[in-house]
């Protein structure tokens, strides 16, 4: 499991650095204006899941899942709702990590 760091997006733009998605999942910072950009360069779709550790009235809150089509990408907000109390970060898992790259971007 890799720990991802946020890359600040300046007003002049950014060419972000992407990391390979880890087979066992990744950890990402959470907060306002943070998004996870997931690129899928594989020939099949992939699902990225952000674990939601909280509960409401004793019932688990459903995890956030986003399906990324083959050759596509997606942006997933990294809200405080996803903060794991033990790590302070979001836990991110992938249906498969082959040809998937990720970057955490901090919007201005």
C-alpha positions as CSV (number, residue, x, y, z in Angstrom):
1,X,0.0,0.0,0.0
2,X,1.5,3.3,-1.1
3,X,0.9,6.7,0.6
4,X,0.0,9.3,-2.0
5,X,0.8,12.9,-1.5
6,X,-1.1,15.9,-2.9
7,X,0.3,18.0,-5.7
8,X,-0.7,21.7,-5.6
9,X,-2.4,22.9,-8.8
10,X,-1.2,26.5,-9.3
11,X,-3.2,29.0,-11.3
12,X,-0.7,28.6,-14.2
13,X,-1.4,24.9,-14.5
14,X,0.3,21.6,-13.6
15,X,1.6,18.5,-15.4
16,X,1.1,16.1,-12.5
17,X,3.2,13.1,-11.6
18,X,1.3,9.9,-11.6
19,X,2.0,6.8,-9.5
20,X,1.1,3.2,-10.4
21,X,-1.9,2.1,-8.4
22,X,-0.8,-0.4,-5.7
23,X,-2.3,-3.9,-5.9
24,X,-3.1,-3.8,-2.2
25,X,-4.6,-0.3,-2.4
26,X,-3.3,3.2,-1.6
27,X,-3.7,5.8,1.1
28,X,-4.5,9.4,0.1
29,X,-4.9,12.7,2.0
30,X,-8.4,14.0,2.5
31,X,-9.7,17.6,2.7
32,X,-11.3,20.4,0.9
33,X,-10.2,20.9,-2.7
34,X,-8.4,17.5,-2.9
35,X,-9.3,15.1,-5.7
36,X,-8.0,11.8,-6.8
37,X,-7.4,11.6,-10.6
38,X,-7.4,7.9,-11.7
39,X,-6.3,7.0,-15.3
40,X,-7.1,3.6,-16.7
41,X,-4.9,2.7,-19.7
42,X,-6.1,-1.0,-19.7
43,X,-8.4,-2.6,-22.3
44,X,-11.0,-3.4,-19.6
45,X,-12.8,-1.2,-17.1
46,X,-11.7,-0.9,-13.5
47,X,-13.4,0.2,-10.3
48,X,-11.8,2.4,-7.8
49,X,-13.3,2.4,-4.3
50,X,-12.9,4.9,-1.5
51,X,-13.6,3.3,1.8
52,X,-16.1,5.2,4.0
53,X,-15.2,4.3,7.6
54,X,-18.2,6.0,9.3
55,X,-21.6,4.9,10.5
56,X,-25.0,6.7,10.9
57,X,-27.3,5.3,13.5
58,X,-25.1,2.2,13.8
59,X,-25.4,1.5,10.1
60,X,-22.3,1.5,7.9
61,X,-22.1,4.3,5.3
62,X,-21.6,2.7,1.8
63,X,-18.2,3.0,0.2
64,X,-17.8,5.4,-2.8
65,X,-17.1,3.4,-6.0
66,X,-16.4,4.8,-9.4
67,X,-16.1,2.7,-12.6
68,X,-13.5,3.9,-15.0
69,X,-13.9,2.7,-18.6
70,X,-11.1,1.2,-20.6
71,X,-8.8,4.0,-21.7
72,X,-10.7,6.5,-19.5
73,X,-10.2,8.5,-16.4
74,X,-12.1,9.9,-13.4
75,X,-11.9,12.5,-10.7
76,X,-13.0,11.5,-7.2
77,X,-13.3,14.1,-4.4
78,X,-11.3,13.2,-1.3
79,X,-13.7,14.6,1.3
80,X,-13.1,14.3,5.1
81,X,-15.9,11.7,5.1
82,X,-13.3,9.2,3.9
83,X,-10.8,9.9,6.7
84,X,-9.8,6.7,8.4
85,X,-9.5,7.5,12.2
86,X,-6.4,5.3,12.5
87,X,-4.4,6.9,9.7
88,X,-6.0,10.2,9.0
89,X,-6.1,9.3,5.3
90,X,-8.5,7.8,2.8
91,X,-8.1,4.1,1.9
92,X,-8.3,3.6,-1.8
93,X,-8.7,0.1,-3.4
94,X,-8.9,-1.0,-7.1
95,X,-10.6,-3.9,-8.7
96,X,-7.3,-4.4,-10.5
97,X,-4.2,-2.2,-10.6
98,X,-2.9,-3.2,-14.0
99,X,-2.3,-0.1,-16.2
100,X,-3.9,2.2,-13.6
101,X,-2.1,5.3,-12.5
102,X,-3.2,7.9,-9.9
103,X,-2.5,11.4,-8.7
104,X,-3.9,13.5,-5.8
105,X,-4.4,17.1,-6.9
106,X,-5.0,20.0,-4.6
107,X,-7.1,22.6,-6.4
108,X,-6.4,26.3,-5.9
